[in-house]
Amino acid sequence: MTHYLVVTAMGADRPGLVSRLARLASDCECDIVDSRMAIFGNEFTLIMMISGAWSAITKIESVLPNLSVELELMTIMKRTSKHTPKNYVSRIEVSFNGEDQRGTMQKITEFLAAQSLDLAAVRSHADGSANSLTQSVYLAINIPEQIDLQQLEHSIHSLAASLSLECSIKRMQGIATP
């Protein structure tokens, strides 16, 4: 039986961190099923899902704390199970762009939660000087069958207008989430 572990690691960015964590998975006879890495400020951040036999996952759980100390990383581990994807009739990709305003992400995500929509991906970025900061928000939204896509798109455009943001929506038909 395959077991799964989600590992989150964060610390000062420097070369070789991803290699050391990938080697740990390999040395423990595990596979990296999925991973995401990003740099925030000067901080390295990695999230990865690892799979393997019970004994292999247990080995990673016992070895990772010492490696974390050696690499000066803060790590969190949590056992999980394989993701069972839901089928959605489509996905839309939404981009918001405009002047940076406090609370924008809160308003956008609150709108989506009120619609009971499933977020497949979220990226946001602010750029510029202190006097002229712009923001970009990207969302991939899975659309269930019962949602009126045309009405949803209209509502998203109305939300963007109320936030003084430009908005573009791209339809991706026939998406079954991975």
Salt bridges, closest charged atoms under 4 A:
ASP34 OD1 - ARG36 NH1 2.42
GLU61 OE1 - ARG79 NH2 2.80
GLU70 OE2 - ARG20 NH2 2.70
GLU153 OE2 - ARG171 NE 2.71
